[in-house]
Amino acid sequence: TYTMFAVSRMNGGTNARLIASQSTNWLFGFHSGTKGDMYGNAWIYDGATAADAVQHLYEVESNSNVAGGTKFYEAGTQITGGTPAGGGQTTTAGNPNGPGVIELNGYSSGAEISSGEVAEILYFNKVLTASERQVIEGYLGTKYAINSVPLASLQAYQAAYTASSAGTANTINLLGS
């Protein structure tokens, strides 16, 4: 059970797996020259859209159930389910697994190498609530100027952003604690 966010992009070089696993067959965001992909021991979402050099915010949440237990998002919009434009596909087959040991720029200790940039990864060992997810989407969207993040997420982030009592620093109450 987990929720993970990543801001990343390919840079036009080798485009295989940018965020993947060293220990299991898992990938997140990019695969074989395409963007918008999520694989966790089976395809969760196969975007089938050519990768570009634009920064993307991808999110995945999984309660480890096979049927509908994993959701994949791009910039706050859920993209699993149905047949997307561009020929992508969604399945619920297989056994959705977590990333295990995360590997950047490849898979399984050096296979399927990519040239790209990962600006930030946030990993939580629980499925976040919709409001928690919105705050983090707004935070990452604001920090990395990702214009496609929904207004509701930006507003949730702004509401959670408060000046510290010392007045010299700012804090973000991401998870209501």
ROBA-9849 format. One record per residue (C-alpha): residue number from 0; residue in one letter; x, y negated, z negated. Coordinates in pm, 1 decimal, always signed. Layout:
residues N
+-----+-----+----------+----------+----------+
|   n | res |        u |        v |        w |
+-----+-----+----------+----------+----------+
| NUM |   A |        X |        Y |        Z |
...
+-----+-----+----------+----------+----------+
//
This chain:
residues 177
+-----+-----+----------+----------+----------+
|   n | res |        u |        v |        w |
+-----+-----+----------+----------+----------+
|   0 |   T |     +0.0 |     +0.0 |     +0.0 |
|   1 |   Y |   +152.4 |   -328.5 |   +110.6 |
|   2 |   T |   +115.8 |   -663.5 |   +286.2 |
|   3 |   M |   +398.6 |   -804.8 |   +495.0 |
|   4 |   F |   +449.0 |  -1131.8 |   +682.4 |
|   5 |   A |   +724.9 |  -1217.0 |   +929.1 |
|   6 |   V |   +814.4 |  -1521.6 |  +1134.4 |
|   7 |   S |  +1028.4 |  -1410.6 |  +1427.1 |
|   8 |   R |  +1101.6 |  -1445.6 |  +1795.8 |
|   9 |   M |  +1296.0 |  -1281.0 |  +2073.2 |
|  10 |   N |  +1569.7 |  -1486.7 |  +2236.4 |
|  11 |   G |  +1559.3 |  -1351.7 |  +2590.4 |
|  12 |   G |  +1831.5 |  -1091.7 |  +2553.0 |
|  13 |   T |  +1768.5 |   -725.0 |  +2478.1 |
|  14 |   N |  +1404.5 |   -682.8 |  +2373.9 |
|  15 |   A |  +1340.6 |   -356.7 |  +2188.9 |
|  16 |   R |  +1259.1 |   -348.0 |  +1813.4 |
|  17 |   L |  +1332.6 |   -663.7 |  +1615.7 |
|  18 |   I |  +1173.9 |   -567.5 |  +1280.9 |
|  19 |   A |  +1160.2 |   -194.2 |  +1227.0 |
|  20 |   S |  +1257.8 |    +80.0 |   +985.8 |
|  21 |   Q |  +1578.7 |   +264.1 |   +928.3 |
|  22 |   S |  +1401.6 |   +555.4 |   +760.9 |
|  23 |   T |  +1067.3 |   +607.5 |   +939.6 |
|  24 |   N |   +901.6 |   +544.9 |  +1277.6 |
|  25 |   W |   +765.3 |   +197.4 |  +1205.2 |
|  26 |   L |   +784.3 |   -132.9 |  +1395.0 |
|  27 |   F |   +637.3 |   -477.1 |  +1347.4 |
|  28 |   G |   +590.2 |   -751.7 |  +1605.9 |
|  29 |   F |   +804.4 |   -660.5 |  +1905.9 |
|  30 |   H |   +871.3 |   -340.2 |  +2099.3 |
|  31 |   S |  +1019.8 |   -254.6 |  +2441.3 |
|  32 |   G |   +995.4 |   -605.2 |  +2583.0 |
|  33 |   T |   +645.8 |   -675.7 |  +2447.6 |
|  34 |   K |   +506.7 |   -881.4 |  +2159.5 |
|  35 |   G |   +213.4 |   -825.9 |  +1926.9 |
|  36 |   D |   +295.1 |   -463.3 |  +1847.5 |
|  37 |   M |   +240.9 |   -262.2 |  +1528.9 |
|  38 |   Y |   +337.6 |   +102.2 |  +1490.2 |
|  39 |   G |   +323.8 |   +301.8 |  +1166.5 |
|  40 |   N |   +370.7 |   +666.3 |  +1263.9 |
|  41 |   A |   +102.8 |   +598.9 |  +1529.7 |
|  42 |   W |     +1.2 |   +290.8 |  +1725.2 |
|  43 |   I |   -190.9 |    +47.7 |  +1508.8 |
|  44 |   Y |   -178.4 |   -206.6 |  +1791.5 |
|  45 |   D |     +1.0 |   -197.2 |  +2126.6 |
|  46 |   G |     -6.3 |   -555.0 |  +2249.9 |
|  47 |   A |   +129.5 |   -487.4 |  +2601.8 |
|  48 |   T |   +205.7 |   -859.3 |  +2648.7 |
|  49 |   A |   +555.8 |   -960.5 |  +2759.9 |
|  50 |   A |   +776.8 |  -1093.8 |  +2480.1 |
|  51 |   D |   +870.7 |  -1460.8 |  +2488.4 |
|  52 |   A |  +1106.8 |  -1690.9 |  +2298.2 |
|  53 |   V |   +824.8 |  -1855.9 |  +2100.3 |
|  54 |   Q |   +820.0 |  -1812.8 |  +1723.4 |
|  55 |   H |   +537.5 |  -1582.9 |  +1606.8 |
|  56 |   L |   +380.5 |  -1518.0 |  +1267.7 |
|  57 |   Y |   +281.0 |  -1152.5 |  +1233.4 |
|  58 |   E |   +110.4 |   -994.3 |   +933.1 |
|  59 |   V |    +26.8 |   -637.5 |   +842.0 |
|  60 |   E |   -165.7 |   -500.4 |   +548.5 |
|  61 |   S |   -212.5 |   -132.9 |   +477.2 |
|  62 |   N |   -383.1 |    +68.8 |   +208.2 |
|  63 |   S |   -227.5 |   +379.8 |   +371.1 |
|  64 |   N |   -562.7 |   +521.5 |   +486.8 |
|  65 |   V |   -572.0 |   +660.6 |   +839.1 |
|  66 |   A |   -909.2 |   +526.9 |   +958.4 |
|  67 |   G |   -911.3 |   +147.7 |   +943.7 |
|  68 |   G |   -671.3 |   +123.8 |   +650.8 |
|  69 |   T |   -414.6 |    -87.3 |   +837.0 |
|  70 |   K |   -484.7 |   -435.1 |   +972.1 |
|  71 |   F |   -253.9 |   -634.2 |  +1198.0 |
|  72 |   Y |   -271.5 |  -1012.1 |  +1242.6 |
|  73 |   E |   -105.7 |  -1278.0 |  +1453.6 |
|  74 |   A |   -102.6 |  -1625.2 |  +1295.1 |
|  75 |   G |   -397.7 |  -1544.6 |  +1072.3 |
|  76 |   T |   -617.4 |  -1387.2 |  +1339.3 |
|  77 |   Q |   -683.9 |  -1015.8 |  +1305.3 |
|  78 |   I |   -593.8 |   -848.5 |  +1634.4 |
|  79 |   T |   -666.3 |   -484.9 |  +1554.1 |
|  80 |   G |   -988.4 |   -335.2 |  +1679.3 |
|  81 |   G |  -1134.1 |   -321.9 |  +2027.8 |
|  82 |   T |   -946.2 |   -361.9 |  +2353.0 |
|  83 |   P |   -749.8 |   -686.7 |  +2366.4 |
|  84 |   A |   -684.7 |   -898.9 |  +2673.4 |
|  85 |   G |   -368.4 |   -800.1 |  +2857.1 |
|  86 |   G |   -429.7 |   -426.1 |  +2833.7 |
|  87 |   G |   -328.4 |   -370.1 |  +2471.8 |
|  88 |   Q |   -481.7 |    -94.5 |  +2267.3 |
|  89 |   T |   -569.4 |    -13.5 |  +1907.9 |
|  90 |   T |   -578.2 |   +332.5 |  +1756.4 |
|  91 |   T |   -631.7 |   +475.2 |  +1412.0 |
|  92 |   A |   -463.9 |   +809.4 |  +1476.4 |
|  93 |   G |   -168.1 |   +932.9 |  +1280.4 |
|  94 |   N |    -66.0 |   +865.3 |   +924.2 |
|  95 |   P |     -0.1 |   +491.1 |   +872.0 |
|  96 |   N |   +316.3 |   +459.4 |   +674.9 |
|  97 |   G |   +501.8 |   +165.5 |   +527.8 |
|  98 |   P |   +834.5 |    +44.2 |   +656.4 |
|  99 |   G |  +1053.0 |   +238.9 |   +416.6 |
| 100 |   V |  +1397.3 |    +78.5 |   +456.8 |
| 101 |   I |  +1353.5 |   -230.2 |   +675.6 |
| 102 |   E |  +1603.2 |   -266.3 |   +959.1 |
| 103 |   L |  +1644.6 |   -587.0 |  +1158.5 |
| 104 |   N |  +1752.1 |   -581.2 |  +1523.1 |
| 105 |   G |  +1699.2 |   -210.4 |  +1576.6 |
| 106 |   Y |  +1557.9 |   +116.2 |  +1453.6 |
| 107 |   S |  +1690.6 |   +425.3 |  +1282.3 |
| 108 |   S |  +2041.4 |   +294.8 |  +1218.0 |
| 109 |   G |  +2109.1 |   +126.0 |  +1549.0 |
| 110 |   A |  +1870.6 |   +256.5 |  +1815.7 |
| 111 |   E |  +1645.9 |    +28.0 |  +2026.9 |
| 112 |   I |  +1852.5 |   -287.0 |  +1963.8 |
| 113 |   S |  +1703.8 |   -635.4 |  +2012.5 |
| 114 |   S |  +1831.1 |   -988.0 |  +2045.1 |
| 115 |   G |  +1612.8 |  -1216.6 |  +1841.3 |
| 116 |   E |  +1572.9 |  -1422.3 |  +1529.0 |
| 117 |   V |  +1388.9 |  -1346.3 |  +1206.4 |
| 118 |   A |  +1323.4 |  -1667.2 |  +1013.3 |
| 119 |   E |  +1144.7 |  -1517.5 |   +712.5 |
| 120 |   I |   +993.2 |  -1194.8 |   +581.6 |
| 121 |   L |   +760.1 |  -1177.3 |   +281.8 |
| 122 |   Y |   +665.7 |   -834.0 |   +141.5 |
| 123 |   F |   +406.7 |   -762.2 |   -128.5 |
| 124 |   N |   +344.9 |   -418.0 |   -276.0 |
| 125 |   K |    -31.4 |   -462.9 |   -264.3 |
| 126 |   V |   -302.5 |   -556.1 |    -15.3 |
| 127 |   L |   -353.4 |   -929.6 |    -63.7 |
| 128 |   T |   -698.8 |  -1081.8 |    -87.8 |
| 129 |   A |   -817.4 |  -1293.6 |   +204.4 |
| 130 |   S |   -757.7 |  -1612.7 |     +5.3 |
| 131 |   E |   -404.2 |  -1505.9 |    -93.7 |
| 132 |   R |   -329.4 |  -1421.5 |   +268.2 |
| 133 |   Q |   -459.2 |  -1761.1 |   +383.7 |
| 134 |   V |   -230.6 |  -1949.6 |   +144.0 |
| 135 |   I |    +73.9 |  -1763.7 |   +275.9 |
| 136 |   E |    -34.6 |  -1809.4 |   +639.1 |
| 137 |   G |    -69.4 |  -2182.6 |   +572.9 |
| 138 |   Y |   +269.6 |  -2196.6 |   +400.2 |
| 139 |   L |   +450.8 |  -2017.2 |   +683.4 |
| 140 |   G |   +255.9 |  -2202.7 |   +952.9 |
| 141 |   T |   +348.9 |  -2537.6 |   +797.5 |
| 142 |   K |   +711.5 |  -2446.1 |   +729.4 |
| 143 |   Y |   +776.4 |  -2314.7 |  +1081.3 |
| 144 |   A |   +536.1 |  -2542.2 |  +1277.4 |
| 145 |   I |   +325.2 |  -2254.4 |  +1407.7 |
| 146 |   N |    +30.9 |  -2444.7 |  +1551.9 |
| 147 |   S |   -195.5 |  -2142.8 |  +1602.8 |
| 148 |   V |   -246.0 |  -2084.3 |  +1227.1 |
| 149 |   P |   -616.9 |  -2139.6 |  +1145.2 |
| 150 |   L |   -719.3 |  -2466.0 |   +980.2 |
| 151 |   A |   -870.3 |  -2272.6 |   +685.2 |
| 152 |   S |   -526.3 |  -2125.2 |   +610.5 |
| 153 |   L |   -358.7 |  -2466.2 |   +628.2 |
| 154 |   Q |   -622.3 |  -2607.3 |   +392.3 |
| 155 |   A |   -579.6 |  -2314.1 |   +151.1 |
| 156 |   Y |   -205.5 |  -2379.6 |   +144.7 |
| 157 |   Q |   -254.5 |  -2752.2 |    +85.8 |
| 158 |   A |   -490.9 |  -2678.9 |   -203.7 |
| 159 |   A |   -233.2 |  -2444.0 |   -361.7 |
| 160 |   Y |    +52.4 |  -2691.7 |   -319.0 |
| 161 |   T |    +96.6 |  -2903.1 |   -631.9 |
| 162 |   A |   +361.0 |  -3138.5 |   -762.8 |
| 163 |   S |   +552.9 |  -2999.7 |  -1057.1 |
| 164 |   S |   +516.3 |  -3160.7 |  -1398.6 |
| 165 |   A |   +874.4 |  -3289.7 |  -1376.5 |
| 166 |   G |   +792.4 |  -3474.1 |  -1055.9 |
| 167 |   T |  +1123.9 |  -3370.3 |   -898.4 |
| 168 |   A |  +1022.4 |  -3047.3 |   -732.4 |
| 169 |   N |   +714.1 |  -2892.9 |   -577.2 |
| 170 |   T |   +563.8 |  -2552.5 |   -643.4 |
| 171 |   I |   +330.4 |  -2334.5 |   -446.2 |
| 172 |   N |    +84.2 |  -2119.1 |   -633.3 |
| 173 |   L |    +75.5 |  -1837.4 |   -378.2 |
| 174 |   L |    -96.5 |  -1568.4 |   -578.7 |
| 175 |   G |   -291.9 |  -1756.4 |   -842.9 |
| 176 |   S |    -43.8 |  -1691.2 |  -1122.7 |
+-----+-----+----------+----------+----------+
//
